[in-house]
Amino acid sequence: MAFISVLLLVGFLSVWLVQQYNLQESWLQKEINSKFAESMRQVTEQQMHQLLSEKLGKDSVILDSLKMTFHPPRGNRMRLLRQEKGSRLR
């Protein structure tokens, strides 16, 4: 009887551990994807700002007065929002 109880406990713990492992793996994958997307957005923003500064000139009043925010493309579209410094982005 004790042997069967221990065997059932080991079986239950094995199933629970596998479920917990899969849950944590899924959470970690989502977190990694989120951080990777944020990093890519930041790098793209920096590259676009650098490109614009090269095209407009480093002393350009227009570039200094704007904050550029890049949003990754959806479908075949690419969006670039422009705002004046000090205002809130919606």
N, CA, C and O atoms as a Tinker XYZ file with bonds, in Angstrom:
   360  protein
     1  N      0.817000   -1.192000    0.000000    73     2
     2  CA     0.000000    0.000000    0.000000    64     1     3
     3  C      0.870000    1.268000    0.000000    63     2     4     5
     4  O      0.595000    2.217000   -0.735000    81     3
     5  N      1.898000    1.272000    0.814000    73     3     6
     6  CA     2.795000    2.432000    0.867000    64     5     7
     7  C      3.509000    2.620000   -0.469000    63     6     8     9
     8  O      3.707000    3.741000   -0.936000    81     7
     9  N      3.887000    1.504000   -1.066000    73     7    10
    10  CA     4.578000    1.583000   -2.364000    64     9    11
    11  C      3.676000    2.222000   -3.423000    63    10    12    13
    12  O      4.144000    3.040000   -4.215000    81    11
    13  N      2.407000    1.864000   -3.447000    73    11    14
    14  CA     1.447000    2.427000   -4.413000    64    13    15
    15  C      1.249000    3.918000   -4.147000    63    14    16    17
    16  O      1.147000    4.708000   -5.086000    81    15
    17  N      1.196000    4.300000   -2.889000    73    15    18
    18  CA     1.044000    5.713000   -2.541000    64    17    19
    19  C      2.243000    6.527000   -3.023000    63    18    20    21
    20  O      2.074000    7.604000   -3.594000    81    19
    21  N      3.441000    6.021000   -2.796000    73    19    22
    22  CA     4.657000    6.702000   -3.248000    64    21    23
    23  C      4.678000    6.772000   -4.773000    63    22    24    25
    24  O      5.048000    7.801000   -5.339000    81    23
    25  N      4.296000    5.721000   -5.422000    73    23    26
    26  CA     4.265000    5.684000   -6.880000    64    25    27
    27  C      3.275000    6.716000   -7.431000    63    26    28    29
    28  O      3.584000    7.414000   -8.396000    81    27
    29  N      2.084000    6.816000   -6.821000    73    27    30
    30  CA     1.102000    7.828000   -7.240000    64    29    31
    31  C      1.620000    9.246000   -6.996000    63    30    32    33
    32  O      1.410000   10.138000   -7.818000    81    31
    33  N      2.291000    9.449000   -5.874000    73    31    34
    34  CA     2.854000   10.767000   -5.576000    64    33    35
    35  C      3.929000   11.148000   -6.587000    63    34    36    37
    36  O      3.966000   12.286000   -7.057000    81    35
    37  N      4.788000   10.218000   -6.918000    73    35    38
    38  CA     5.834000   10.467000   -7.926000    64    37    39
    39  C      5.193000   10.763000   -9.283000    63    38    40    41
    40  O      5.644000   11.659000   -9.996000    81    39
    41  N      4.157000   10.026000   -9.640000    73    39    42
    42  CA     3.458000   10.280000  -10.908000    64    41    43
    43  C      2.819000   11.657000  -10.936000    63    42    44    45
    44  O      2.934000   12.384000  -11.923000    81    43
    45  N      2.144000   12.013000   -9.848000    73    43    46
    46  CA     1.516000   13.334000   -9.754000    64    45    47
    47  C      2.551000   14.450000   -9.846000    63    46    48    49
    48  O      2.352000   15.423000  -10.573000    81    47
    49  N      3.650000   14.314000   -9.116000    73    47    50
    50  CA     4.702000   15.335000   -9.152000    64    49    51
    51  C      5.345000   15.432000  -10.534000    63    50    52    53
    52  O      5.696000   16.523000  -10.983000    81    51
    53  N      5.495000   14.309000  -11.199000    73    51    54
    54  CA     6.070000   14.327000  -12.555000    64    53    55
    55  C      5.176000   15.113000  -13.510000    63    54    56    57
    56  O      5.663000   15.951000  -14.270000    81    55
    57  N      3.887000   14.851000  -13.475000    73    55    58
    58  CA     2.945000   15.565000  -14.341000    64    57    59
    59  C      2.951000   17.057000  -14.011000    63    58    60    61
    60  O      2.970000   17.898000  -14.910000    81    59
    61  N      2.934000   17.376000  -12.724000    73    59    62
    62  CA     2.922000   18.781000  -12.294000    64    61    63
    63  C      4.198000   19.503000  -12.732000    63    62    64    65
    64  O      4.137000   20.635000  -13.213000    81    63
    65  N      5.355000   18.850000  -12.566000    73    63    66
    66  CA     6.626000   19.459000  -12.967000    64    65    67
    67  C      6.693000   19.703000  -14.478000    63    66    68    69
    68  O      7.188000   20.741000  -14.917000    81    67
    69  N      6.199000   18.759000  -15.267000    73    67    70
    70  CA     6.185000   18.932000  -16.728000    64    69    71
    71  C      5.299000   20.114000  -17.109000    63    70    72    73
    72  O      5.664000   20.912000  -17.973000    81    71
    73  N      4.141000   20.228000  -16.470000    73    71    74
    74  CA     3.245000   21.356000  -16.752000    64    73    75
    75  C      3.885000   22.687000  -16.362000    63    74    76    77
    76  O      3.783000   23.667000  -17.100000    81    75
    77  N      4.537000   22.720000  -15.214000    73    75    78
    78  CA     5.204000   23.943000  -14.770000    64    77    79
    79  C      6.350000   24.320000  -15.708000    63    78    80    81
    80  O      6.543000   25.495000  -16.022000    81    79
    81  N      7.097000   23.328000  -16.148000    73    79    82
    82  CA     8.187000   23.569000  -17.092000    64    81    83
    83  C      7.656000   24.171000  -18.386000    63    82    84    85
    84  O      8.204000   25.153000  -18.887000    81    83
    85  N      6.589000   23.585000  -18.929000    73    83    86
    86  CA     6.005000   24.087000  -20.173000    64    85    87
    87  C      5.450000   25.496000  -19.999000    63    86    88    89
    88  O      5.587000   26.330000  -20.895000    81    87
    89  N      4.831000   25.766000  -18.867000    73    87    90
    90  CA     4.307000   27.092000  -18.584000    64    89    91
    91  C      5.422000   28.133000  -18.517000    63    90    92    93
    92  O      5.307000   29.209000  -19.103000    81    91
    93  N      6.490000   27.815000  -17.809000    73    91    94
    94  CA     7.616000   28.742000  -17.694000    64    93    95
    95  C      8.339000   28.925000  -19.028000    63    94    96    97
    96  O      8.801000   30.022000  -19.339000    81    95
    97  N      8.434000   27.879000  -19.797000    73    95    98
    98  CA     9.073000   27.971000  -21.113000    64    97    99
    99  C      8.265000   28.900000  -22.027000    63    98   100   101
   100  O      8.830000   29.719000  -22.752000    81    99
   101  N      6.959000   28.761000  -21.982000    73    99   102
   102  CA     6.084000   29.617000  -22.778000    64   101   103
   103  C      6.211000   31.073000  -22.345000    63   102   104   105
   104  O      6.317000   31.963000  -23.189000    81   103
   105  N      6.200000   31.321000  -21.043000    73   103   106
   106  CA     6.347000   32.683000  -20.520000    64   105   107
   107  C      7.686000   33.283000  -20.929000    63   106   108   109
   108  O      7.748000   34.440000  -21.347000    81   107
   109  N      8.755000   32.502000  -20.812000    73   107   110
   110  CA    10.087000   32.975000  -21.170000    64   109   111
   111  C     10.165000   33.312000  -22.659000    63   110   112   113
   112  O     10.765000   34.321000  -23.032000    81   111
   113  N      9.573000   32.489000  -23.504000    73   111   114
   114  CA     9.585000   32.743000  -24.945000    64   113   115
   115  C      8.854000   34.046000  -25.271000    63   114   116   117
   116  O      9.321000   34.826000  -26.100000    81   115
   117  N      7.715000   34.285000  -24.626000    73   115   118
   118  CA     6.983000   35.536000  -24.845000    64   117   119
   119  C      7.798000   36.731000  -24.377000    63   118   120   121
   120  O      7.829000   37.764000  -25.045000    81   119
   121  N      8.454000   36.596000  -23.243000    73   119   122
   122  CA     9.275000   37.685000  -22.698000    64   121   123
   123  C     10.459000   37.983000  -23.622000    63   122   124   125
   124  O     10.781000   39.145000  -23.869000    81   123
   125  N     11.092000   36.950000  -24.121000    73   123   126
   126  CA    12.220000   37.126000  -25.044000    64   125   127
   127  C     11.751000   37.816000  -26.323000    63   126   128   129
   128  O     12.405000   38.742000  -26.803000    81   127
   129  N     10.629000   37.373000  -26.873000    73   127   130
   130  CA    10.105000   37.990000  -28.085000    64   129   131
   131  C      9.770000   39.453000  -27.864000    63   130   132   133
   132  O     10.033000   40.289000  -28.728000    81   131
   133  N      9.197000   39.767000  -26.721000    73   131   134
   134  CA     8.847000   41.145000  -26.395000    64   133   135
   135  C     10.100000   42.017000  -26.293000    63   134   136   137
   136  O     10.144000   43.112000  -26.855000    81   135
   137  N     11.106000   41.538000  -25.586000    73   135   138
   138  CA    12.359000   42.298000  -25.423000    64   137   139
   139  C     13.074000   42.445000  -26.758000    63   138   140   141
   140  O     13.650000   43.496000  -27.039000    81   139
   141  N     13.045000   41.405000  -27.580000    73   139   142
   142  CA    13.690000   41.471000  -28.891000    64   141   143
   143  C     12.997000   42.509000  -29.777000    63   142   144   145
   144  O     13.661000   43.293000  -30.455000    81   143
   145  N     11.669000   42.511000  -29.770000    73   143   146
   146  CA    10.922000   43.483000  -30.572000    64   145   147
   147  C     11.210000   44.910000  -30.098000    63   146   148   149
   148  O     11.366000   45.815000  -30.917000    81   147
   149  N     11.280000   45.111000  -28.793000    73   147   150
   150  CA    11.591000   46.443000  -28.250000    64   149   151
   151  C     13.003000   46.871000  -28.642000    63   150   152   153
   152  O     13.224000   48.030000  -28.994000    81   151
   153  N     13.945000   45.957000  -28.584000    73   151   154
   154  CA    15.321000   46.269000  -28.989000    64   153   155
   155  C     15.392000   46.630000  -30.467000    63   154   156   157
   156  O     16.074000   47.579000  -30.853000    81   155
   157  N     14.684000   45.864000  -31.283000    73   155   158
   158  CA    14.676000   46.155000  -32.721000    64   157   159
   159  C     14.048000   47.519000  -33.003000    63   158   160   161
   160  O     14.516000   48.251000  -33.876000    81   159
   161  N     12.993000   47.860000  -32.269000    73   159   162
   162  CA    12.355000   49.159000  -32.443000    64   161   163
   163  C     13.321000   50.278000  -32.077000    63   162   164   165
   164  O     13.405000   51.280000  -32.787000    81   163
   165  N     14.049000   50.118000  -30.976000    73   163   166
   166  CA    14.992000   51.138000  -30.549000    64   165   167
   167  C     16.133000   51.304000  -31.549000    63   166   168   169
   168  O     16.530000   52.425000  -31.867000    81   167
   169  N     16.654000   50.188000  -32.041000    73   167   170
   170  CA    17.741000   50.250000  -33.031000    64   169   171
   171  C     17.252000   50.917000  -34.308000    63   170   172   173
   172  O     17.954000   51.747000  -34.885000    81   171
   173  N     16.054000   50.559000  -34.749000    73   171   174
   174  CA    15.497000   51.152000  -35.961000    64   173   175
   175  C     15.276000   52.645000  -35.773000    63   174   176   177
   176  O     15.553000   53.433000  -36.677000    81   175
   177  N     14.780000   53.037000  -34.605000    73   175   178
   178  CA    14.593000   54.456000  -34.316000    64   177   179
   179  C     15.914000   55.202000  -34.387000    63   178   180   181
   180  O     15.991000   56.281000  -34.975000    81   179
   181  N     16.956000   54.630000  -33.788000    73   179   182
   182  CA    18.270000   55.272000  -33.809000    64   181   183
   183  C     18.811000   55.384000  -35.236000    63   182   184   185
   184  O     19.371000   56.411000  -35.619000    81   183
   185  N     18.635000   54.316000  -36.015000    73   183   186
   186  CA    19.121000   54.340000  -37.387000    64   185   187
   187  C     18.360000   55.370000  -38.223000    63   186   188   189
   188  O     18.955000   56.078000  -39.035000    81   187
   189  N     17.050000   55.449000  -38.023000    73   187   190
   190  CA    16.264000   56.419000  -38.771000    64   189   191
   191  C     16.638000   57.845000  -38.366000    63   190   192   193
   192  O     16.719000   58.734000  -39.213000    81   191
   193  N     16.864000   58.057000  -37.080000    73   191   194
   194  CA    17.267000   59.378000  -36.612000    64   193   195
   195  C     18.626000   59.750000  -37.207000    63   194   196   197
   196  O     18.837000   60.890000  -37.622000    81   195
   197  N     19.536000   58.790000  -37.244000    73   195   198
   198  CA    20.849000   59.036000  -37.822000    64   197   199
   199  C     20.732000   59.348000  -39.319000    63   198   200   201
   200  O     21.380000   60.268000  -39.818000    81   199
   201  N     19.911000   58.585000  -40.021000    73   199   202
   202  CA    19.708000   58.818000  -41.448000    64   201   203
   203  C     19.108000   60.192000  -41.693000    63   202   204   205
   204  O     19.549000   60.919000  -42.584000    81   203
   205  N     18.095000   60.550000  -40.898000    73   203   206
   206  CA    17.482000   61.864000  -41.051000    64   205   207
   207  C     18.462000   62.975000  -40.725000    63   206   208   209
   208  O     18.465000   64.012000  -41.388000    81   207
   209  N     19.297000   62.773000  -39.712000    73   207   210
   210  CA    20.263000   63.809000  -39.370000    64   209   211
   211  C     21.296000   63.972000  -40.481000    63   210   212   213
   212  O     21.773000   65.079000  -40.733000    81   211
   213  N     21.641000   62.869000  -41.144000    73   211   214
   214  CA    22.562000   62.964000  -42.279000    64   213   215
   215  C     21.908000   63.687000  -43.449000    63   214   216   217
   216  O     22.551000   64.499000  -44.114000    81   215
   217  N     20.634000   63.397000  -43.704000    73   215   218
   218  CA    19.927000   64.013000  -44.828000    64   217   219
   219  C     19.590000   65.482000  -44.561000    63   218   220   221
   220  O     19.700000   66.322000  -45.453000    81   219
   221  N     19.183000   65.780000  -43.342000    73   219   222
   222  CA    18.774000   67.150000  -43.025000    64   221   223
   223  C     19.940000   68.011000  -42.551000    63   222   224   225
   224  O     19.844000   69.238000  -42.554000    81   223
   225  N     21.020000   67.390000  -42.153000    73   223   226
   226  CA    22.152000   68.128000  -41.621000    64   225   227
   227  C     22.092000   68.122000  -40.104000    63   226   228   229
   228  O     21.015000   68.216000  -39.515000    81   227
   229  N     23.238000   68.012000  -39.483000    73   227   230
   230  CA    23.270000   67.872000  -38.034000    64   229   231
   231  C     22.819000   69.130000  -37.315000    63   230   232   233
   232  O     22.363000   69.042000  -36.175000    81   231
   233  N     22.928000   70.296000  -37.936000    73   231   234
   234  CA    22.532000   71.546000  -37.294000    64   233   235
   235  C     21.120000   71.964000  -37.672000    63   234   236   237
   236  O     20.720000   73.102000  -37.425000    81   235
   237  N     20.377000   71.067000  -38.259000    73   235   238
   238  CA    19.040000   71.398000  -38.727000    64   237   239
   239  C     18.108000   71.723000  -37.559000    63   238   240   241
   240  O     18.031000   70.967000  -36.590000    81   239
   241  N     17.416000   72.832000  -37.656000    73   239   242
   242  CA    16.453000   73.251000  -36.643000    64   241   243
   243  C     15.268000   72.294000  -36.645000    63   242   244   245
   244  O     14.699000   72.006000  -35.592000    81   243
   245  N     14.895000   71.803000  -37.821000    73   243   246
   246  CA    13.763000   70.881000  -37.927000    64   245   247
   247  C     14.039000   69.609000  -37.138000    63   246   248   249
   248  O     13.187000   69.160000  -36.372000    81   247
   249  N     15.211000   69.029000  -37.315000    73   247   250
   250  CA    15.541000   67.785000  -36.632000    64   249   251
   251  C     15.610000   67.996000  -35.131000    63   250   252   253
   252  O     15.161000   67.140000  -34.369000    81   251
   253  N     16.157000   69.108000  -34.693000    73   251   254
   254  CA    16.277000   69.367000  -33.261000    64   253   255
   255  C     14.917000   69.588000  -32.611000    63   254   256   257
   256  O     14.748000   69.288000  -31.429000    81   255
   257  N     13.946000   70.106000  -33.356000    73   255   258
   258  CA    12.651000   70.417000  -32.749000    64   257   259
   259  C     11.674000   69.241000  -32.800000    63   258   260   261
   260  O     10.568000   69.335000  -32.268000    81   259
   261  N     12.067000   68.152000  -33.425000    73   259   262
   262  CA    11.164000   67.000000  -33.564000    64   261   263
   263  C     11.697000   65.793000  -32.823000    63   262   264   265
   264  O     12.905000   65.579000  -32.718000    81   263
   265  N     10.778000   65.024000  -32.322000    73   263   266
   266  CA    11.123000   63.715000  -31.777000    64   265   267
   267  C     10.501000   62.704000  -32.717000    63   266   268   269
   268  O      9.289000   62.716000  -32.933000    81   267
   269  N     11.318000   61.830000  -33.277000    73   267   270
   270  CA    10.824000   60.854000  -34.232000    64   269   271
   271  C     10.598000   59.523000  -33.510000    63   270   272   273
   272  O     11.430000   59.088000  -32.715000    81   271
   273  N      9.481000   58.898000  -33.794000    73   271   274
   274  CA     9.178000   57.595000  -33.235000    64   273   275
   275  C      8.807000   56.660000  -34.370000    63   274   276   277
   276  O      7.885000   56.937000  -35.137000    81   275
   277  N      9.517000   55.565000  -34.475000    73   275   278
   278  CA     9.277000   54.593000  -35.532000    64   277   279
   279  C      8.374000   53.493000  -35.005000    63   278   280   281
   280  O      8.552000   53.001000  -33.891000    81   279
   281  N      7.415000   53.120000  -35.813000    73   279   282
   282  CA     6.542000   51.996000  -35.486000    64   281   283
   283  C      6.745000   50.942000  -36.556000    63   282   284   285
   284  O      6.657000   51.248000  -37.745000    81   283
   285  N      7.013000   49.713000  -36.163000    73   283   286
   286  CA     7.287000   48.669000  -37.148000    64   285   287
   287  C      6.149000   48.525000  -38.151000    63   286   288   289
   288  O      4.991000   48.787000  -37.828000    81   287
   289  N      6.484000   48.111000  -39.359000    73   287   290
   290  CA     5.464000   48.005000  -40.397000    64   289   291
   291  C      4.408000   46.960000  -40.076000    63   290   292   293
   292  O      4.686000   45.924000  -39.472000    81   291
   293  N      3.206000   47.262000  -40.493000    73   291   294
   294  CA     2.102000   46.309000  -40.414000    64   293   295
   295  C      1.660000   46.059000  -41.838000    63   294   296   297
   296  O      1.189000   46.965000  -42.526000    81   295
   297  N      1.814000   44.843000  -42.267000    73   295   298
   298  CA     1.511000   44.552000  -43.666000    64   297   299
   299  C      2.603000   45.160000  -44.531000    63   298   300   301
   300  O      3.784000   44.863000  -44.350000    81   299
   301  N      2.214000   46.002000  -45.463000    73   299   302
   302  CA     3.178000   46.647000  -46.355000    64   301   303
   303  C      3.365000   48.117000  -46.030000    63   302   304   305
   304  O      3.925000   48.862000  -46.834000    81   303
   305  N      2.903000   48.546000  -44.857000    73   303   306
   306  CA     2.981000   49.959000  -44.512000    64   305   307
   307  C      4.035000   50.210000  -43.447000    63   306   308   309
   308  O      4.279000   49.372000  -42.579000    81   307
   309  N      4.644000   51.363000  -43.531000    73   307   310
   310  CA     5.598000   51.791000  -42.532000    64   309   311
   311  C      5.132000   53.145000  -42.022000    63   310   312   313
   312  O      4.853000   54.049000  -42.810000    81   311
   313  N      5.049000   53.286000  -40.695000    73   311   314
   314  CA     4.573000   54.537000  -40.126000    64   313   315
   315  C      5.705000   55.231000  -39.394000    63   314   316   317
   316  O      6.534000   54.592000  -38.745000    81   315
   317  N      5.725000   56.533000  -39.508000    73   315   318
   318  CA     6.683000   57.345000  -38.781000    64   317   319
   319  C      5.904000   58.498000  -38.193000    63   318   320   321
   320  O      5.384000   59.341000  -38.923000    81   319
   321  N      5.822000   58.540000  -36.867000    73   319   322
   322  CA     5.107000   59.611000  -36.207000    64   321   323
   323  C      6.091000   60.709000  -35.850000    63   322   324   325
   324  O      7.239000   60.449000  -35.489000    81   323
   325  N      5.624000   61.923000  -35.957000    73   323   326
   326  CA     6.483000   63.071000  -35.705000    64   325   327
   327  C      5.791000   63.914000  -34.657000    63   326   328   329
   328  O      4.579000   64.122000  -34.720000    81   327
   329  N      6.543000   64.394000  -33.709000    73   327   330
   330  CA     5.956000   65.243000  -32.702000    64   329   331
   331  C      6.973000   66.284000  -32.253000    63   330   332   333
   332  O      8.184000   66.095000  -32.367000    81   331
   333  N      6.450000   67.365000  -31.751000    73   331   334
   334  CA     7.336000   68.387000  -31.232000    64   333   335
   335  C      7.804000   67.960000  -29.853000    63   334   336   337
   336  O      7.066000   67.305000  -29.117000    81   335
   337  N      9.031000   68.329000  -29.501000    73   335   338
   338  CA     9.554000   67.986000  -28.187000    64   337   339
   339  C      8.688000   68.634000  -27.128000    63   338   340   341
   340  O      8.242000   69.772000  -27.272000    81   339
   341  N      8.463000   67.893000  -26.069000    73   339   342
   342  CA     7.670000   68.410000  -24.971000    64   341   343
   343  C      6.197000   68.041000  -25.054000    63   342   344   345
   344  O      5.493000   68.115000  -24.047000    81   343
   345  N      5.715000   67.649000  -26.219000    73   343   346
   346  CA     4.318000   67.235000  -26.336000    64   345   347
   347  C      4.230000   65.738000  -26.128000    63   346   348   349
   348  O      5.222000   65.023000  -26.274000    81   347
   349  N      3.058000   65.271000  -25.792000    73   347   350
   350  CA     2.861000   63.842000  -25.536000    64   349   351
   351  C      2.475000   63.105000  -26.800000    63   350   352   353
   352  O      1.694000   63.604000  -27.611000    81   351
   353  N      3.024000   61.923000  -26.962000    73   351   354
   354  CA     2.696000   61.070000  -28.101000    64   353   355
   355  C      1.471000   60.256000  -27.740000    63   354   356   357
   356  O      1.399000   59.702000  -26.643000    81   355
   357  N      0.517000   60.174000  -28.634000    73   355   358
   358  CA    -0.708000   59.402000  -28.378000    64   357   359
   359  C     -0.679000   58.118000  -29.125000    63   358   360
   360  O     -1.621000   57.331000  -29.037000    81   359
